[in-house]
Amino acid sequence: MNTLALKISTAIKNANPEETGSIEVLQYSLNIILNTFLIITCSLFFGWLLNNATATLLFFASFSILRIFSGGFHLRTATACNVVTTLLCVLTPYFFNLKGTLLLTVLNMISFIMMCFFAPNPDKNARIPYHWFPHLKIISIFLVASNFFIGSSVLGLAFFVQSLTVLPWKRRLKL
């Protein structure tokens, strides 16, 4: 994916050198776009194969929206992120249906508590001003709390998986 992003970035820069950013900035941005496109495409394809495309898309969308506001840790490589995210989006809603169960309520409560204590946990490269953190926390909490009323198994699972990523794992491992 990085090679493709580099080729496209170089072509864009060569086509309009005065009005475009550096190749590195273009490549970085294109990497994000291409990797996201790859995750969505692969997830929908495998979701379609398993006759579960709607749940897969809902999982991806709710997971991503909560992640925008709550942050969370990143995997070391884009390839690992692509594979893990695709597997989570496809397999989690396929194998687990918690609608109307006590387990769904418990997962919602755990996700809610984790958002209250640990969100937001932005990436170290995110340049989010600290004064926005309370707003991000409130939005994250509101999103998770909404599933107490909606009662969606897919939303509950997506929010739970995303809430695991906001835990400060590195600090906990040092103890």
RAMO-V838027 format. One record per residue. RES is the residue in one small letter. SS is DSSP state (H for helix, E for strand, C for the rest). Layout:
RES/SS
RES/SS
This chain:
m/C
n/H
t/H
l/H
a/H
l/H
k/H
i/H
s/H
t/H
a/H
i/H
k/H
n/H
a/H
n/C
p/C
e/C
e/C
t/C
g/C
s/C
i/H
e/H
v/H
l/H
q/H
y/H
s/H
l/H
n/H
i/H
i/H
l/H
n/H
t/H
f/H
l/H
i/H
i/H
t/H
c/H
s/H
l/H
f/H
f/H
g/H
w/H
l/H
l/C
n/C
n/C
a/H
t/H
a/H
t/H
l/H
l/H
f/H
f/H
a/H
s/H
f/H
s/H
i/H
l/H
r/H
i/H
f/H
s/H
g/E
g/C
f/C
h/C
l/C
r/C
t/C
a/H
t/H
a/H
c/H
n/H
v/H
v/H
t/H
t/H
l/H
l/H
c/H
v/H
l/H
t/H
p/H
y/H
f/H
f/C
n/C
l/C
k/C
g/C
t/C
l/H
l/H
l/H
t/H
v/H
l/H
n/H
m/H
i/H
s/H
f/H
i/H
m/H
m/H
c/H
f/H
f/H
a/C
p/C
n/E
p/C
d/C
k/C
n/C
a/C
r/C
i/C
p/C
y/H
h/H
w/H
f/H
p/H
h/H
l/H
k/H
i/H
i/H
s/H
i/H
f/H
l/H
v/H
a/H
s/H
n/H
f/H
f/H
i/H
g/C
s/C
s/H
v/H
l/H
g/H
l/H
a/H
f/H
f/H
v/H
q/H
s/H
l/H
t/H
v/C
l/C
p/C
w/H
k/H
r/H
r/H
l/H
k/H
l/C
